[in-house]
Amino acid sequence: MANLKIKLVKSLNGRLEKHIATANSLGLRRIGHETVQPDNEQTRGKIAKIGYLLQVTEEK
């Protein structure tokens, strides 16, 4: 199974509470934080919700 490398590239200041909570659930706290998550439906849903804040790359 592939993994996704997710990086927070925009600030969470002034964002909707749900979007901040989604970023926190991915392990992203501040700009520049990176995390590796499994490529599954749950992760894809979170990325779809706050994709405008993220940079996503695929890892093998």
Secondary structure, 3 states (H helix, E strand, C coil): CCEEEEEECCCCCCCCHHHHHHHHHCCCCCCCCEEEEECCHHHHHHHHHHHHHEEEEEEC
